[in-house]
Amino acid sequence: MTVKEIYEKLLKAKRPFEFFGAVTTEEELKKEFRRYAKLIHPDMVPEKDKYIAGESFGILDKLYETGLDELAQG
């Protein structure tokens, strides 16, 4: 999956679980977050993709934090 494809998928997600899938524990959510973070981290992508990677990483981080909150609330 390319940075652009991940970015588009992130933009379509209204809730964390629309992006991360049906995770039920913090550990599963963290595992999925890290999997995507490795693919889109601005330090890990070619120069031409750095801007979109930075935007993607910000959205990914917000979805992750929201997912943690939703898991904590049940």
Long-range contacts (C-beta under 8 A, 24 or more apart in sequence): 1-39, 3-39, 3-40, 3-45, 3-49, 3-52, 3-53, 3-56, 4-49, 4-52, 6-36, 6-39, 6-40, 6-56, 7-40, 7-52, 7-55, 7-56, 7-59, 10-56, 10-59, 10-60, 10-63, 11-59, 13-63, 15-66, 15-70, 16-63, 16-64, 16-66, 16-67, 16-70, 17-67, 17-70, 19-60, 19-63, 20-63, 20-64, 20-67, 23-67, 23-71, 24-71, 25-71, 26-68, 26-71, 29-64, 29-67, 29-68, 29-71, 30-64, 33-60, 33-64, 33-67, 36-60
